Amino acid sequence: MNILVTGANGQLGNEMRIVAKGSADNYIFTDVVETEGNPTTILDITDLDAVRAMVSEKSIDCIVNCAAYTNVDKAESDEAFCETLNAEAPKNLAIAMEEVNGLLVHVSTDYVFGGDPYNTPCREDQKGTPTGVYGKTKLHGEQNIMASGCKYVIIRTAWLYSEFGKNFVKTMLNLTATKPALKVVFDQVGTPTYAYDLAVAIAAVIDDYRNAQPSSYANGGIYHFSNEGVCSWFDFTKMIAEYAGNRDCDIQPCHSDEFPSPVKRPAYSVLDKTKIKSTFGISIPYWTESLKVCMGRMNK
């Protein structure tokens, strides 16, 4: 199959590059800018005509959308562009896939939840109650895809990190190595996700689709994926520091209101992963195991 990956120079896109090396499929990696060392085809997914042309020219069977506006705080003052990239662009991809009867694999977020109080893992059929522009626009993206009539798999994920780009793990590695003391919130609970593990799960979806080859894909729908387990940002930081050997930093828990933000983040966004595990037969690593793997790769 011919598979187009958008946002190929981001965290997940780079992990998709690694996973694709072991695939017999033909991957085309696209982004809006080139990055040194990463062969990239330029594609603006906010331009429907450009997307259609690429799909036609490369005979695309499947699109994996890793592109998104992810700056949660900045989104509050940049709603129009956030809506364009997180809602309208996925609609363009969905339209293009519907026209060629292809599959769209789209990555969404735990931020579609958060407005209602709950303390059990979020299931796929739970109503979206986003608390900010980022979550709202990502929910709009999901709704646009579902309304398009295309075959789709939407995967909501959370707390993404990797050895690529900027992320929480890299930030805390630096802070715990250079600061004598650090406060980290303990009243936001979820699960870290190693982007490589998510890329492996996406590859399993693609394999399933290739092997099915029906006119209408029976396993389409919304799925949840993160690593296994539960922690707070405080717990996450403590483990990062421990694995790095940064023991001189005094890491203390604090409340979210000690770090004012323009948007209220979900207090509890643990994702129930029963559906994706049973449907695609995947095994998901515990979050501390994957953190150790990622940090080991960073050290290399």
N, C-alpha and C positions, 0 to 999 in steps of 0.2 A: 504493500500500500504506500501511497504518497501522503506524508503527514506534515502539515505545516504547524510550526510552533511560533506563537507570538510572544513578545516580551522575552526573547531568547537570551538577552544579556543581563537579566535579573537573577535573583537567587534561584528560583525554581527553574527558569529557563536554562541556566547553566547546569543544573543537576540533570535536566532532560537531555542535555548534550552528552553527559556522561553515560546515562542509561541507554541512549540511542546507539552508542558504539557497539553494543552487543545485539543489535536488532538487524533483521534482514530487511526491514522496511526502509524506504527512502525518506529521510527527514530533511525538511527545508526550514532553517532557523531564521526568523525575521525579527526586526526591531526597528525603531525609528532612527537609531544612530548605530554606527559601527563601534566595536570595541577591539582594541589591538589584541591579536591572537585568537579572536573568535570570528570565523567566517560568518558573515551576516548579510542576509538579503534585506534591503530596506523596504519596509511596508508600513504605511500609515493606516491603521485599522479604523480610524474615524472617517475614512474615505471609502464609501461603499463601492464605488466604481473601481478603485484600486484593489480592493479585496476581491471583487468579482474577477478582475483581470488576472490576478495572481492565481486564484483557484482554477481558472480556465487554462492558463498557460502551463501550470505545473500538474494539471490533472489531479487535484487534491481530493483525497478520500476522507480525510479527517483533519480537523483543526484542534490543537491544544492551546487554549488561551491562557497564557501566563501573565499577560499584560494587565496592569491595573494602576489606578491612582491610590497609593497606600499611605500617604502622609495624613494620619487621622486628624491631627490638630489643624494643619494648614487647610484641610478640606472645608472647615467651617467658614473660611473666608474666600474659598475658591470653588463654590458649589457648581457653577456653570461648567467649568472644565472637568470637575470630578464627575458630574453627570454624563458628560460627553464620553469620557474614557471608560467609566465603570458601567454605564447603562446603554448608551447609544452604540458604542463600538461592539460590544457583544451582540447587539441586535444585528449589526452589519454582518458579523461572522455567521450568525444563525441564518440570516436570509441567504447568504452565499452557499451555506451547506444544504439548506432546504432545496435550493435550485438544482443541486447536483446529487441529491439524495445521500449526502454524506453525514458524518457524525461530528458534532461539536462537543469537546470536553472542555468545560469551563470551570475555573477555580474561583470559588466564592469564600465567604468568611463567617466566623462566629459572631462578627459584629452585626449581623442581621438580627441577633437576639440582644437582650439586655434591658428592655423597657419594663418587662414584667418580672417580679421576683419569683425565683424558683431555685431549688437546690438538688435537683436530679439531672443527670446528663440529658442534653438537648437532643431530641429525635428529629428526624427529617421532616415530619409532618407538623412540627410545632410552629405556631404562628410567628412570623417575623415581627419583632417590635424594636427596631433600631433606635438608638438614642442620639445619633449624630448624622451628619451629612455622609460620611464615608459608608456607614452601614446602610443608610437609606438608599444611596446610589447603587450599592452592590445588590441590594434587594431588588431594585428596579431592573438591574441587569438580568437577574434570574427570571423575573416576570416577563421581560422582553423575549428571552430565549424560549420560554415555555409557550408564549403566544405565537411564536414564529411558525410552528408546525414542523420544525426540523427535528431530527433525531439528536438527542443530547444526553450527556451525563454531566451534572453539576456536582462538584465536590467542594463542600465547605470545609475549610481548615482553620487553624488557629496558631498564633504565637510562632510564626515561621522563622527559622534561622538556618544558616548554612556557613560554609567556608567562603562564600562569595558575598560581595557587597557589604552594605551596612546593616547591622542587626543587633539585637539585644545581647547576644552572646559576646560579640566582639566588643561592644561598648563596656560590658561588665568585666571582661578580661582586662581591659585597659584601666578602668576605674579601681578595681580591686588590687591592681598591681601598683597604682600610683597614689591612691588616697589612703590616709591613715584611718578614716572612718567613712561609713556610707549608710544612708537610710534607703530602704527599698520597701515598697508597699506590700502588705500581707493580706489586704482585704479585697484583692482581685484574684480569683482562682480559675485556673484553666489547665491546659496541657500544652507544653512545648511541642513543636513539630519540626523534625529535621527534614529539610526540603528534599534531600535525597530519598528518604523513605516515601514521601509523597510522589516523587517522580516514578519510583518503582511501582507504586499503586496505580498510577496513571498508565504505565506500560501494561499492567495486568488488565486494565479496562480495554486498552487497544487490542491486546491479544484476544480477549473475549469477543470483541466486535469482529475482528478478522475471522475468527473461527465460526461465528454465527452466520454472517453474511446474509441476513434476511432483508426483505424490503422494508420491514419495520422492526427496529431493534428491541427485543423483549426486555433487555436489562437496562434500558434508559431510565432516567429519573434523577432524583437528588440523593446524594450520599454525604456522609460525614467521614472525615479522616483527620486524625492527629495521632501522635504517639500514644501509647497506653499510659495510664496513671493520671494523677491529679497533683497539682502543686500551686503555690502562690508565686508571684514574682520574687518575693523574698527567698523562698525555698530554692527557686531556680538559680538565683544569684549565689546562694551559699554553695550549691553543688558546682557551679562554674568555678568559683574560687577554690574549692577543695581540689577539683581535678587539675587546676592550673598550679596548685601549690602556693597560692597567694594567701598566706595565713596571717599576714601582718595588718590586714585591713579589718577593722571592727565593723561588721555588717549587722545592722539593727533593723527590726521591722518597724514600719510606720503606717499611718492611715493615708488613704488616697488624697484626702483634703489638705495634706501637708504639701502636695505638689499640684497647685491649681492648674486646671486645663480647660480649654474652651469647650470640650466635649466630655460627657460622662461615659466612661468605659464600662462594659459589662462586668458586674461584680462576680458573676459565676457563668462561665461559658464552656464548661466541660461538654464534649460532644460524644454522643452515643454512637459507637462504630459497629454495632451488631450487623447492620444491613450490608455494609461494604465488605465485611469479612465473610459473611455467609454467601453473598452473591458471587463474589470473585475469588473466593477461596484463598484470601491473603492472610498472612500472619503479620501482626504489627508489633514492633519492638517496644519495650518499656522506655520511657523518656530518658532515664538516666543512662541506659545502654547506648542510645543513639547520640546523646550528648558527648559521651566518652569517645565514640567513633569519630564524630565531627571534629572534636578538639584534637584528636590524634592526627587527622588529615590536615588540620591547620598547621600543626607543628612540622609536618613534612614539607 
